[in-house]
Amino acid sequence: MQQRTIGSRKVSAIGLGGMPMSIEGRPDEDRSIRTIHAALDAGVTLIDTADAYHRDAGEVGHNESLIAKALSSWSGSAADVLVATKGGHLRPGDGSWTQNGRPDHLKEAAKASLQRLGGDAIGLYQFHRPDPDVPYAESVGALVELLDEGVIEMAGISNADPAQIREAQDVLGGRLVSVQNQFSPAFRSSRAELDLCAELGIAFLPWSPLGGISRAGDLGSRHDAFAEVAKAHDVSPQRVALAWELALAPTVVPIPGASRPESIEDSVQAADLELTADEVERLSAETLD
Ligand SMILES: NC(=O)c1ccc[n+]([C@@H]2O[C@H](COP(=O)([O-])OP(=O)(O)OC[C@H]3O[C@@H](n4cnc5c(N)ncnc54)[C@H](OP(=O)(O)O)[C@@H]3O)[C@@H](O)[C@H]2O)c1
């Protein structure tokens, strides 16, 4: 598969998002493991997770443990796979998502994530979401300590605006390797962050790149332009969406979620789908309702 760069690592241009396999509506473990194995067999070398990808209270890290299990039971070489996890978001168990960006929490959470994932260090650790109660520089400062202590190999941020990207890059002394923000045909307001990352040479990981778990399936009926380009290439509109995102900048690495092998097997083929400049322009210009 086409390769892209995150910091010092080359990864598949299409990654796998682990969230649908651990939150509400998740499949049984056997199907999840088959989904992760299908991604790995197809050449995926980037898997995105978070300690907060779980359903009930008391199962923090469900998705990290699932990924660790799938990697250890896979027949290929897991050493080539970059697992990107996150900390700073919490799920108390009532369906809500809360924040804790205190440095002490982030440092403890990262160590707990490392325990679940195994290995000597976390490949990529991302600060999940700014905490309004904690100065951003203090939260990002925890990533500096984690890097210096060798708990994490690379540091990233998520749900950040352009000012926060610049601040994080400053606090990290130029060691910020990735930004993960929401971006899809339906949600384009992170375009400024996508463009800034391209300018700074930082990887940009669009989250919910197909519009999110509940809307991804009917992307084509929500976006005529994507459906039409898909028809012209005889591929799925989801594949077109991912190919469009890849075409926006060489620093973009989408992480579509999946809970079925067929979904990720289709998505990875976006890395081989070449859209014309006219098609990319048309998809970028699509007017949203
Ligand atoms: N940083 C953050 O704050 C944040 C927030 C949300 C998500 N994320 C990350 O981003 C990842 C992706 O986002 P997401 O999972 O919310 O939404 P998404 O990737 O937009 O949509 C996921 C859904 O798309 C379906 N799908 C995938 N490929 C498909 C294809 N080729 N054709 C048809 N359907 C397809 C899957 O269906 P099946 O389930 O049927 O396979 C899956 O449930 C997450 O898994 C998570 O790792 C990060």
The ligand as an SDF file (V2000), in Angstrom:
LIG
                    3D

 48 52  0  0  0  0  0  0  0  0999 V2000
   -9.7070   12.0350   18.3680 N   0  0  0  0  0  0  0  0  0  0  0  0
  -11.0090   11.9790   18.5630 C   0  0  0  0  0  0  0  0  0  0  0  0
  -11.5860   12.7680   19.3390 O   0  0  0  0  0  0  0  0  0  0  0  0
  -11.7910   10.9440   17.8270 C   0  0  0  0  0  0  0  0  0  0  0  0
  -13.1920   10.9840   17.8060 C   0  0  0  0  0  0  0  0  0  0  0  0
  -13.8720    9.9950   17.0670 C   0  0  0  0  0  0  0  0  0  0  0  0
  -13.1720    9.0100   16.4070 C   0  0  0  0  0  0  0  0  0  0  0  0
  -11.7990    8.9740   16.4760 N   0  0  0  0  0  0  0  0  0  0  0  0
  -11.0030    7.9510   15.7700 C   0  0  0  0  0  0  0  0  0  0  0  0
  -11.3210    7.9910   14.3940 O   0  0  0  0  0  0  0  0  0  0  0  0
  -11.6960    6.6910   13.9430 C   0  0  0  0  0  0  0  0  0  0  0  0
  -12.6670    6.7860   12.8050 C   0  0  0  0  0  0  0  0  0  0  0  0
  -13.8360    7.4680   13.1850 O   0  0  0  0  0  0  0  0  0  0  0  0
  -15.2330    6.7110   13.4130 P   0  0  0  0  0  0  0  0  0  0  0  0
  -14.9920    5.2680   13.5940 O   0  0  0  0  0  0  0  0  0  0  0  0
  -15.9300    7.4710   14.4770 O   0  0  0  0  0  0  0  0  0  0  0  0
  -16.0430    7.0400   12.0890 O   0  0  0  0  0  0  0  0  0  0  0  0
  -15.8520    6.7090   10.5150 P   0  0  0  0  0  0  0  0  0  0  0  0
  -14.4860    6.1850   10.2830 O   0  0  0  0  0  0  0  0  0  0  0  0
  -16.2660    7.9140    9.7990 O   0  0  0  0  0  0  0  0  0  0  0  0
  -16.9480    5.6000   10.3010 O   0  0  0  0  0  0  0  0  0  0  0  0
  -16.7850    4.3160   10.8420 C   0  0  0  0  0  0  0  0  0  0  0  0
  -17.7830    3.3770   10.2260 C   0  0  0  0  0  0  0  0  0  0  0  0
  -17.6190    3.3790    8.8430 O   0  0  0  0  0  0  0  0  0  0  0  0
  -17.9710    2.1340    8.3350 C   0  0  0  0  0  0  0  0  0  0  0  0
  -17.0760    1.9100    7.1830 N   0  0  0  0  0  0  0  0  0  0  0  0
  -15.7240    1.9260    7.1890 C   0  0  0  0  0  0  0  0  0  0  0  0
  -15.2250    1.7300    5.9530 N   0  0  0  0  0  0  0  0  0  0  0  0
  -16.3040    1.5700    5.1450 C   0  0  0  0  0  0  0  0  0  0  0  0
  -16.4480    1.3470    3.7660 C   0  0  0  0  0  0  0  0  0  0  0  0
  -15.3660    1.2550    2.9690 N   0  0  0  0  0  0  0  0  0  0  0  0
  -17.6950    1.2460    3.2570 N   0  0  0  0  0  0  0  0  0  0  0  0
  -18.7930    1.3560    4.0580 C   0  0  0  0  0  0  0  0  0  0  0  0
  -18.7010    1.5780    5.3890 N   0  0  0  0  0  0  0  0  0  0  0  0
  -17.4730    1.6870    5.9280 C   0  0  0  0  0  0  0  0  0  0  0  0
  -17.7150    1.1260    9.4110 C   0  0  0  0  0  0  0  0  0  0  0  0
  -18.7790    0.2070    9.4090 O   0  0  0  0  0  0  0  0  0  0  0  0
  -18.7290   -1.2290   10.1220 P   0  0  0  0  0  0  0  0  0  0  0  0
  -18.7440   -0.9270   11.5980 O   0  0  0  0  0  0  0  0  0  0  0  0
  -19.9540   -1.8850    9.6310 O   0  0  0  0  0  0  0  0  0  0  0  0
  -17.4510   -1.8940    9.7410 O   0  0  0  0  0  0  0  0  0  0  0  0
  -17.5640    1.9530   10.6640 C   0  0  0  0  0  0  0  0  0  0  0  0
  -18.4740    1.6460   11.6900 O   0  0  0  0  0  0  0  0  0  0  0  0
  -12.2830    6.0510   15.2140 C   0  0  0  0  0  0  0  0  0  0  0  0
  -12.4010    4.6640   15.0780 O   0  0  0  0  0  0  0  0  0  0  0  0
  -11.2920    6.5150   16.2340 C   0  0  0  0  0  0  0  0  0  0  0  0
  -10.1260    5.7240   16.1600 O   0  0  0  0  0  0  0  0  0  0  0  0
  -11.1240    9.9400   17.1560 C   0  0  0  0  0  0  0  0  0  0  0  0
  1  2  1  0
  2  3  2  0
  2  4  1  0
  4  5  1  0
  4 48  2  0
  5  6  2  0
  6  7  1  0
  7  8  2  0
  8  9  1  0
  8 48  1  0
  9 10  1  0
  9 46  1  0
 10 11  1  0
 11 12  1  0
 11 44  1  0
 12 13  1  0
 13 14  1  0
 14 15  2  0
 14 16  1  0
 14 17  1  0
 17 18  1  0
 18 19  2  0
 18 20  1  0
 18 21  1  0
 21 22  1  0
 22 23  1  0
 23 24  1  0
 23 42  1  0
 24 25  1  0
 25 26  1  0
 25 36  1  0
 26 27  1  0
 26 35  1  0
 27 28  2  0
 28 29  1  0
 29 30  1  0
 29 35  2  0
 30 31  1  0
 30 32  2  0
 32 33  1  0
 33 34  2  0
 34 35  1  0
 36 37  1  0
 36 42  1  0
 37 38  1  0
 38 39  2  0
 38 40  1  0
 38 41  1  0
 42 43  1  0
 44 45  1  0
 44 46  1  0
 46 47  1  0
M  CHG  2   8   1  16  -1
M  END
$$$$
